[in-house]
Amino acid sequence: MAVIGERWRRLEVWQLADDLAAEIYQATQELPREERFGLVAQLRRAALSVPTNIVEGYARRGDRELTRFLSIALGSLAETKYLLHFSRRMGYLSEGKYNELQAACQQVGQRLWRFYEAVGKSEKAETGEKP
């Protein structure tokens, strides 16, 4: 049984986003040392923001708040994808690692978008708005 306030651990979208953040943390260990406070830090923050915002939104009361935090998570995922692209462009990531991380981003994005849409429809149903 999950502890009250930790139901988010059961969300598949959170599990995938958490795995992605961990993979990116590992991958950024290979980036040049001079990027430690630049690209590495920015990429790590963006990747970690995805599962963090899922958790924070899920802990809030109401679908409107959850929708807002899921929207932020989607934006952070887009930022992560761009920073991976830039890292590859600069030659910091191998094509194989880049493709692997982009595929993981794609999977998280699909699940996150479906969750966002489902919560948005639920929110509209609660307020009486038409979807």
C-alpha positions in Angstrom: 0.0 0.0 0.0 1.4 3.4 -1.0 1.8 6.0 1.7 -0.8 8.8 1.6 0.7 11.5 -0.6 2.9 9.1 -2.6 0.3 7.6 -5.0 2.3 9.2 -7.8 4.8 6.3 -7.5 2.2 4.1 -9.1 1.8 6.3 -12.2 3.5 4.7 -15.2 4.1 8.1 -16.7 6.0 9.2 -13.6 8.0 5.9 -13.6 9.1 6.5 -17.2 10.0 10.1 -16.6 12.0 9.1 -13.5 13.9 6.5 -15.5 14.5 9.1 -18.2 15.9 11.6 -15.7 18.2 8.9 -14.3 19.4 8.0 -17.8 20.2 11.6 -18.6 22.1 12.0 -15.3 24.3 9.1 -16.3 24.7 10.2 -19.9 25.7 13.7 -18.9 28.6 12.3 -16.9 30.3 11.8 -20.3 30.0 15.4 -21.4 33.1 17.7 -21.2 34.0 19.0 -17.8 33.8 22.6 -19.0 30.1 22.0 -19.6 29.5 21.1 -16.0 27.9 24.4 -15.0 26.4 25.0 -18.5 24.9 22.4 -20.7 25.2 19.5 -18.1 23.4 21.5 -15.4 20.7 22.8 -17.7 20.0 19.3 -19.2 19.8 17.7 -15.8 17.5 20.4 -14.5 15.2 20.1 -17.5 15.1 16.3 -17.3 14.5 16.3 -13.5 11.8 18.8 -13.9 9.6 16.4 -15.8 9.0 13.8 -13.0 9.2 16.5 -10.3 6.3 18.4 -11.8 4.3 15.2 -12.2 4.7 14.6 -8.5 4.0 18.2 -7.5 0.9 18.4 -9.6 -0.4 15.0 -8.4 0.1 16.1 -4.8 -2.1 19.2 -5.3 -5.8 19.2 -4.9 -7.9 19.3 -8.0 -7.5 18.7 -11.7 -6.8 22.3 -12.6 -3.6 22.3 -10.5 -2.6 18.9 -11.9 -3.2 20.1 -15.4 -1.0 23.2 -14.8 1.9 21.1 -13.5 1.6 18.5 -16.3 1.8 21.4 -18.8 5.0 22.5 -17.1 6.3 18.9 -17.3 5.5 18.9 -21.1 7.5 22.1 -21.5 10.4 20.7 -19.6 10.4 17.6 -21.7 10.5 19.7 -24.9 13.5 21.6 -23.4 15.2 18.2 -22.6 14.7 17.1 -26.2 16.2 20.3 -27.5 19.2 20.1 -25.2 19.8 16.5 -26.2 19.7 17.6 -29.9 22.2 20.4 -29.1 24.5 18.0 -27.2 24.5 15.7 -30.2 25.1 18.6 -32.5 28.2 19.6 -30.5 29.5 16.0 -30.7 29.0 15.4 -26.9 26.6 12.4 -27.4 27.1 9.5 -29.7 24.4 8.9 -32.3 23.4 5.7 -30.5 23.0 7.4 -27.1 21.2 10.3 -28.6 18.7 8.0 -30.4 18.2 6.0 -27.2 17.5 9.1 -25.1 15.2 10.6 -27.8 13.2 7.4 -28.0 12.8 7.5 -24.2 11.7 11.2 -24.4 9.2 10.2 -27.1 7.7 7.5 -24.9 7.4 9.8 -21.9 5.9 12.5 -24.1 3.2 10.2 -25.5 2.2 9.0 -22.0 2.4 12.5 -20.5 0.3 14.0 -23.3 -2.4 11.3 -22.9 -2.4 11.9 -19.1 -2.6 15.7 -19.6 -5.6 15.3 -22.0 -7.4 12.9 -19.7 -7.0 15.2 -16.7 -8.1 18.2 -18.8 -11.3 16.4 -19.9 -12.0 15.4 -16.3 -11.5 19.0 -15.2 -13.9 20.3 -17.8 -16.5 17.6 -16.7 -16.2 18.8 -13.1 -16.8 22.4 -14.0 -19.5 21.7 -16.6 -17.4 23.0 -19.5 -17.8 21.3 -22.8 -14.6 19.4 -23.9 
